[in-house]
Amino acid sequence: MPDEQLELPLHITLKNDLPLTLRLGMPEDAEQLVAYFEQVAGETDFLGFGSSDFGVSVEEEREFLRQYAKDPNSLYLIADVAGEIAGALSFTPGKRLRFKHAGVFGISILRKYWGSGLGSRLLGYLIAWARQNGTIRKINLVVRADNLSAIRLYEKYGFVKEGHIAREIYVRGEFFDSYAMGLKIDPQ
């Protein structure tokens, strides 16, 4: 993604010819985001929360978005398709001086948009943004080891497995392992 395309909102056409707008999450998105997360959590077991335990109020989400907006090293992206939140990505940097060069991201996409290229668009934007940011030098994530489509996407963008975490996730009476993955933004 060329640097000149980093200005938001960014208008893109997905593989299925649907118009996508990438934009920053704002405090006024809080109510719609809470509903989005409750929906997406019910569509997959690959997230760190289920539909019954998202546990974030609209006001808490609004404050969360305010904090993201204040920090130039944080990013909260919303993928909007025809007024519907179709996906979201958040990147949170380390808070202490020794860790502020790196951060972790989370991504979620409504099931009906899986395979549309939406995940690639969100991830591509994050990486381009991090390269321009000037502070961020490493992007980290944790992914369930059996989420093969997500792992393929991350590897396509250069992420490498850096660790294996046994029995990290417990869903419906079953334990799942996860991988820690990372992408160095610069060669140093």
Secondary structure, DSSP 4 states (H G I P E B T S, - for coil): --GGGGSSSEEEE-TTS-EEEEEE--GGGHHHHHHHHHHHHTT-S-SSS-TT-----HHHHHHHHHHHHH-TT-EEEEEEETTEEEEEEEEEE-SSTTTTTEEEEEEEE-GGGTTTTHHHHHHHHHHHHHHHHSS--EEEEEEETT-HHHHHHHHHTT-EEEEEEEEEEEETTEEEEEEEEEEESS--
